[in-house]
């Protein structure tokens, strides 16, 4: 197949990671891949010697989705690319594709990466992919397939947390990972652990760093917390800690959960996708409820072996449905269904 991946968001995050890794995996599987997106994003897609080169086409993605020049540019590039299928990612790319699809003569597909209030950009697509069941619930089952984002199987290095970060001996170590923003719920997590004999590591950067540092300074003893900043060794940390905690107020798809499960880690999460679709109910707590999070964390930290047993189903599920290989196969299967006469 000749497949176009269309992205129009100028940011850097989970969606960009998804498009980059999916494109490389499709090329490695023998498909011709055309990438249309912001020049800054195209520059992040590496050329691998063992992967056929991908055709890259830049668009002025800083312009509004309603900008006539951007629409015309997308149409010109799509007609030039002459792909069998065009796959847009997120609402801006979907809106652009919807505005020009009548002139490209190929099935159109869009991946919905988070819960959306405005569904209009997706209505004209031939089919949709949702990254979670909750995201998919806004659409009919006939029009939308659920394909979890996948990552390459992690191979974490062995890490000594006490040597690496100087954390106190004798206390369980937990980690929470993400951008330091309100949506990730780090404020609720700090409230939940305040005064508990636990060491919390927070990996990530963001606008709330200063306020989180102020909150950390007034944590009651013996609680210990350290902001690690942006880390390139998160996988090794996930594999080394006693547990991973997701305290988010909202999520589209959590790559942290994905990595944690594939590393075999224990996980406790708020009631957000995809955790609430994969983990047993005993490992899910209400959003914005510090007291419930505190009680459940205390319960499971006192029973690490039972917690590990509770994780077995989720670990096995991740190996089957949340790897880069499984995501690529599922996406190709959707493409093939759309191309059937």
Secondary structure, 3 states (H helix, E strand, C coil): CEEEEEECCCCCCHHHHHHHHHHHHHHHCCCEEEEEECHHHHCCCCCCCCCCCCEEEECCCCCCCCCHHHHHHHHHHHHHHCCCEEEEEHHHHHHHHHHHHHHCCCEEEEEECCCCCCCHHHCCCCEEEECCHHHHCCCCCCCEEECCCCECCCCCCCCCHHHHHCCCCCCEEEEEECCCCHHHCHHHHHHHHCCCCEEEEEECCCCCHHHHHHHHHCCCCCCEEEEEECCCCHHHHHHHCCEEEECCCCCCCCHHHHHHHHCCCCEEEECCCCHHHHCCHHHEECCCCHHHHHHHHHHHHCCHHHHHHHCHHHHHHHHHHCEHHHHHHHHHHHHHHHHCC
